[in-house]
């Protein structure tokens, strides 16, 4: 069964290659982008698929030789090869099973990440700023790029809210496990008695909405212009460069004041609005899905406490899979690979079991 599925993947890869070269696709940027993402993702996994097929074929050849050969030396050689291939097969077969799990097309998209300070006053804002730096360092290590779409800061460098677009291959698929409430335990900068406090920040990760996926009627928007402000609410300029957009049918409101240009702020605010409307549409679809299809590590419930950062013990605990790492100092500086890979593998193994492979 797995062998046939792998062969079908290789056929699909060839079909995608042909479609990408067709005039119908080359003349349509949206189709080109969508098919290109799928092709690049598939192309990256081709060596694993080919290695698996080669190993299966070697096993079949060795078995045929054992059944038909009478020469003792050749039989012994064939048995040794068969043993070696059968010993190597389970590891690569498990890798192939994970790759065969149907990928959500959204995983290939860029990600919009929103970080907000939660309970805990100024310390919650400082922790939100730490999370912002953590993801920034991680993105830089991956060779991806970040564009801040909106931000609001408080005193002592605290973050009230940061919204950023993260651009890179499989960015949403990699970062989607970060959605939820992140809790911190440490002695705050503002604490004079040396007591450990607990505060929190929330992270929400959305797939970027493509222009053709969300149609916004300009007549359904109210656009307000105002002067941008800094920490504490004081005005930082006297021009009406900040933009607030209200989507009248849903009541969704977004604002942007990061740029000095009104046009740039409007473009960024529109991108955030587009993404939030897309996420709203996705949430309606996902709400109709059965609970069985939801993953343990990616429930989509952004009010759930997913992780605790304990600074005195240099400990990070991910509550979804009872994973504890004593390397918080490295993680908070952007070394997220072990954590994200563990979550991704747990999710994929869960899906492999559900698929009965």
C-alpha positions as CSV (number, residue, x, y, z in Angstrom):
1,X,0.0,0.0,0.0
2,X,2.8,2.4,0.9
3,X,4.7,1.5,-2.2
4,X,1.7,2.4,-4.4
5,X,1.2,5.7,-2.6
6,X,4.8,6.6,-3.1
7,X,4.5,5.8,-6.8
8,X,1.4,8.0,-7.0
9,X,3.4,10.9,-5.4
10,X,6.1,10.6,-8.0
11,X,3.4,10.7,-10.8
12,X,1.8,13.7,-9.2
13,X,5.3,15.4,-9.1
14,X,5.7,14.9,-12.8
15,X,2.2,16.3,-13.4
16,X,2.9,19.4,-11.4
17,X,6.1,19.9,-13.3
18,X,4.2,19.8,-16.6
19,X,1.4,22.1,-15.3
20,X,4.0,24.7,-14.1
21,X,5.3,24.9,-17.6
22,X,1.9,25.3,-19.3
23,X,0.8,28.7,-20.6
24,X,-2.4,28.4,-18.5
25,X,-0.3,28.5,-15.3
26,X,2.6,30.8,-16.4
27,X,0.1,33.5,-17.3
28,X,-1.7,33.4,-14.0
29,X,0.5,34.5,-11.0
30,X,-1.9,33.2,-8.3
31,X,-1.9,29.7,-9.9
32,X,1.8,29.9,-10.4
33,X,2.4,30.7,-6.7
34,X,0.0,28.1,-5.4
35,X,1.4,25.2,-7.6
36,X,4.9,26.4,-7.1
37,X,4.6,26.0,-3.3
38,X,3.2,22.5,-3.7
39,X,5.9,21.5,-6.2
40,X,8.8,22.9,-4.1
41,X,7.5,21.1,-1.0
42,X,7.2,17.8,-2.9
43,X,10.5,18.3,-4.7
44,X,12.4,18.5,-1.3
45,X,11.1,15.1,-0.3
46,X,11.9,13.3,-3.6
47,X,15.2,11.7,-2.4
48,X,13.5,10.0,0.5
49,X,10.7,8.6,-1.7
50,X,13.3,7.3,-4.2
51,X,15.5,5.8,-1.6
52,X,12.4,4.0,-0.1
53,X,11.4,2.6,-3.5
54,X,15.0,1.5,-4.3
55,X,15.1,-0.4,-0.9
56,X,11.8,-2.1,-1.5
57,X,12.9,-3.2,-4.9
58,X,16.2,-4.5,-3.5
59,X,14.3,-6.5,-1.0
60,X,12.0,-8.0,-3.7
61,X,15.0,-8.8,-5.9
62,X,16.8,-10.6,-3.0
63,X,13.7,-12.6,-2.1
64,X,13.2,-13.6,-5.7
65,X,16.9,-14.7,-5.9
66,X,16.5,-16.8,-2.7
67,X,13.5,-18.5,-4.1
68,X,15.1,-19.3,-7.5
69,X,18.8,-19.7,-6.7
70,X,20.4,-23.1,-5.9
71,X,24.1,-22.0,-5.6
72,X,24.9,-22.0,-1.8
73,X,27.3,-19.0,-2.1
74,X,24.8,-16.8,-4.0
75,X,22.1,-17.9,-1.6
76,X,24.2,-16.8,1.4
77,X,25.0,-13.5,-0.2
78,X,21.3,-12.9,-1.1
79,X,20.3,-13.7,2.5
80,X,22.8,-11.3,3.9
81,X,21.6,-8.5,1.6
82,X,18.0,-9.2,2.5
83,X,18.8,-9.1,6.2
84,X,20.6,-5.7,5.8
85,X,17.8,-4.2,3.7
86,X,15.0,-5.4,6.0
87,X,17.0,-4.0,9.0
88,X,17.1,-0.6,7.3
89,X,13.6,-0.5,6.0
90,X,11.5,0.4,9.2
91,X,13.4,3.7,9.7
92,X,12.9,5.0,6.2
93,X,9.4,3.5,6.0
94,X,8.4,5.6,9.1
95,X,9.9,8.7,7.5
96,X,7.9,8.0,4.3
97,X,4.7,7.5,6.3
98,X,5.1,10.9,7.9
99,X,5.8,12.5,4.5
100,X,2.7,10.7,3.1
101,X,0.4,12.4,5.6
102,X,-1.7,14.8,3.6
103,X,-0.3,18.3,4.1
104,X,-2.6,21.2,4.8
105,X,-2.1,23.6,1.8
106,X,-2.1,26.4,4.4
107,X,1.1,25.0,5.9
108,X,3.1,26.3,2.9
109,X,1.9,29.9,3.4
110,X,3.7,32.8,5.1
111,X,2.6,33.3,8.7
112,X,1.1,36.3,10.5
113,X,2.0,36.2,14.1
114,X,0.3,38.3,16.8
115,X,1.8,38.7,20.2
116,X,-0.1,40.4,23.0
117,X,0.6,41.0,26.7
118,X,-1.8,39.2,29.0
119,X,-2.2,39.2,32.7
120,X,0.6,40.5,34.8
121,X,0.9,44.2,34.1
122,X,4.2,45.6,32.9
123,X,6.0,42.2,33.4
124,X,3.5,40.6,31.0
125,X,4.5,43.3,28.4
126,X,8.2,42.7,29.1
127,X,7.6,38.9,28.6
128,X,5.7,39.7,25.3
129,X,8.8,41.6,24.2
130,X,11.0,38.6,25.0
131,X,8.7,36.4,22.9
132,X,9.0,38.9,20.1
133,X,12.8,38.8,20.2
134,X,12.7,35.0,20.5
135,X,10.7,34.6,17.3
136,X,12.8,37.3,15.6
137,X,16.0,35.4,16.3
138,X,14.5,32.1,15.2
139,X,13.3,33.7,11.9
140,X,16.8,35.1,11.3
141,X,18.4,31.7,11.9
142,X,16.0,30.1,9.4
143,X,16.9,32.7,6.8
144,X,13.3,33.9,6.6
145,X,12.2,37.6,6.8
146,X,9.9,39.6,9.1
147,X,7.7,42.6,8.3
148,X,6.1,44.3,11.3
149,X,2.5,45.1,10.4
150,X,1.5,46.8,13.6
151,X,2.9,47.4,17.1
152,X,2.1,49.1,20.4
153,X,4.7,49.5,23.2
154,X,4.6,50.5,26.8
155,X,7.2,51.5,29.4
156,X,10.5,49.6,29.9
157,X,10.3,48.3,26.4
158,X,7.2,46.3,27.2
159,X,5.1,45.1,24.2
160,X,1.3,45.7,24.3
161,X,0.9,44.2,20.9
162,X,3.0,43.2,17.9
163,X,1.7,41.9,14.6
164,X,4.3,40.6,12.1
165,X,4.3,38.9,8.8
166,X,6.9,36.1,8.6
167,X,7.9,35.1,5.1
168,X,9.5,31.8,4.4
169,X,9.0,28.3,3.0
170,X,6.5,26.5,5.2
171,X,6.4,29.4,7.7
172,X,2.8,28.8,8.8
173,X,3.3,25.0,9.0
174,X,6.3,25.5,11.2
175,X,4.9,28.2,13.5
176,X,1.3,27.2,13.9
177,X,2.0,25.2,17.1
178,X,3.0,28.5,18.8
179,X,-0.7,29.6,19.1
180,X,-1.9,29.8,22.6
181,X,-1.1,31.3,26.0
182,X,2.5,31.4,27.1
183,X,3.1,31.7,30.8
184,X,6.3,33.0,32.5
185,X,7.6,32.4,36.0
186,X,10.5,34.7,37.1
187,X,11.5,37.7,39.3
188,X,10.3,40.7,37.3
189,X,12.5,43.8,36.7
190,X,10.0,45.8,38.8
191,X,10.1,43.4,41.8
192,X,12.1,44.8,44.8
193,X,11.6,41.8,47.2
194,X,13.1,39.1,44.8
195,X,9.7,37.2,44.6
196,X,8.9,35.0,41.6
197,X,5.8,36.3,39.7
198,X,3.7,34.6,37.1
199,X,2.4,36.5,34.1
200,X,1.3,35.6,30.6
201,X,1.3,36.6,26.9
202,X,-0.8,35.2,24.1
203,X,0.5,34.2,20.6
204,X,-1.8,33.8,17.6
205,X,-0.5,32.4,14.3
206,X,-2.5,32.7,11.1
207,X,-1.8,31.7,7.5
208,X,-1.3,34.7,5.2
209,X,-4.4,35.3,3.1
210,X,-3.8,35.4,-0.6
211,X,-5.6,38.3,-2.5
212,X,-7.8,35.9,-4.4
213,X,-9.0,34.1,-1.2
214,X,-10.5,37.2,0.6
215,X,-12.6,39.7,-1.3
216,X,-13.1,42.9,0.6
217,X,-15.7,45.4,-0.6
218,X,-14.3,49.0,-0.2
219,X,-17.8,50.2,0.5
220,X,-17.9,48.0,3.6
221,X,-14.9,49.8,5.2
222,X,-14.7,52.8,7.4
223,X,-11.2,54.4,7.3
224,X,-10.2,56.8,10.1
225,X,-6.9,58.8,10.1
226,X,-5.2,60.0,13.3
227,X,-1.9,61.1,14.7
228,X,0.4,58.3,15.7
229,X,1.3,57.9,19.4
230,X,4.1,56.5,21.5
231,X,4.3,54.8,25.0
232,X,1.9,56.3,27.4
233,X,-0.3,57.7,24.6
234,X,1.7,60.8,23.9
235,X,1.6,62.1,20.3
236,X,4.8,61.5,18.4
237,X,3.9,63.4,15.2
238,X,1.4,66.0,14.1
239,X,0.5,64.5,10.7
240,X,-2.5,62.2,10.3
241,X,-0.4,59.2,9.2
242,X,-1.9,56.5,11.4
243,X,-4.8,54.5,9.9
244,X,-7.7,52.7,11.5
245,X,-9.9,50.4,9.3
246,X,-13.2,49.1,10.5
247,X,-14.9,46.3,8.5
248,X,-18.5,47.2,9.0
249,X,-20.2,43.7,8.4
250,X,-18.0,42.0,11.1
251,X,-17.0,44.9,13.3
252,X,-13.3,43.8,12.9
253,X,-11.0,46.8,13.6
254,X,-7.3,47.1,12.7
255,X,-4.9,50.0,13.0
256,X,-1.4,50.8,12.0
257,X,0.9,53.7,12.9
258,X,4.4,52.2,12.4
259,X,5.2,54.0,9.2
260,X,5.5,57.7,8.6
261,X,3.5,57.3,5.3
262,X,-0.3,57.1,5.5
263,X,-0.3,55.0,2.4
264,X,2.1,52.4,3.9
265,X,0.1,52.3,7.1
266,X,-3.1,51.7,5.1
267,X,-1.5,48.9,3.1
268,X,-0.3,47.2,6.3
269,X,-3.7,47.6,8.0
270,X,-5.4,46.1,5.0
271,X,-3.1,43.1,5.0
272,X,-3.9,42.5,8.7
273,X,-7.7,42.9,8.1
274,X,-7.5,40.5,5.1
275,X,-5.7,37.9,7.2
276,X,-8.2,38.2,10.1
277,X,-11.1,37.8,7.8
278,X,-9.4,34.8,6.2
279,X,-8.8,33.3,9.7
280,X,-12.5,33.9,10.6
281,X,-13.5,32.0,7.4
282,X,-11.2,29.1,8.3
283,X,-12.5,29.0,11.9
284,X,-16.0,28.5,10.6
285,X,-14.9,25.6,8.4
286,X,-12.8,24.0,11.1
287,X,-15.7,24.3,13.6
288,X,-17.7,21.9,11.4
289,X,-14.9,19.3,11.6
290,X,-15.2,16.4,14.0
291,X,-13.1,16.5,17.2
292,X,-11.3,13.4,16.1
293,X,-9.6,15.4,13.3
294,X,-8.2,17.9,15.6
295,X,-4.6,17.3,16.7
296,X,-3.4,17.1,20.3
297,X,-0.6,19.7,19.7
298,X,-2.5,22.0,17.3
299,X,-6.0,22.4,18.6
300,X,-6.5,26.0,17.4
301,X,-7.7,27.0,20.9
302,X,-5.8,30.2,21.5
303,X,-7.1,30.6,25.1
304,X,-5.3,27.3,26.1
305,X,-2.2,27.5,28.2
306,X,0.4,25.7,26.0
307,X,3.7,26.5,27.6
308,X,5.5,27.6,30.8
309,X,8.8,29.4,30.8
310,X,10.4,29.0,34.3
311,X,13.5,31.3,34.4
312,X,14.8,30.4,37.9
313,X,15.1,26.7,36.9
314,X,16.1,27.4,33.2
315,X,13.1,25.2,32.4
316,X,10.6,25.2,29.6
317,X,7.5,22.9,29.7
318,X,5.2,22.3,26.8
319,X,1.9,21.1,28.4
320,X,0.4,19.6,25.3
321,X,2.9,16.7,25.2
322,X,4.5,16.9,28.6
323,X,7.8,17.9,27.1
324,X,10.3,19.6,29.5
325,X,13.6,21.1,28.4
326,X,16.3,22.5,30.7
327,X,17.6,24.9,28.0
328,X,15.4,28.0,28.4
329,X,18.3,30.3,28.1
330,X,19.0,29.0,24.5
331,X,15.3,28.7,23.6
332,X,14.5,32.4,24.5
333,X,17.4,33.4,22.2
334,X,15.7,31.7,19.3
335,X,16.9,28.1,19.5
336,X,13.5,26.7,18.8
337,X,14.3,23.8,16.5
338,X,14.2,21.0,19.1
339,X,10.9,22.2,20.5
340,X,9.1,22.8,17.2
341,X,10.4,19.6,15.7
342,X,9.1,17.6,18.7
343,X,5.7,19.2,18.3
344,X,5.6,18.6,14.6
345,X,6.7,14.9,14.8
346,X,4.1,14.3,17.6
347,X,1.4,15.8,15.4
348,X,2.4,13.8,12.3
349,X,2.7,10.5,14.2
350,X,-0.8,11.1,15.5
351,X,-2.0,11.6,12.0
352,X,-0.1,8.5,10.7
353,X,-2.0,6.4,13.4
354,X,-5.3,7.9,12.4
355,X,-4.6,7.2,8.7
356,X,-4.0,3.5,9.7
357,X,-0.5,3.4,8.0
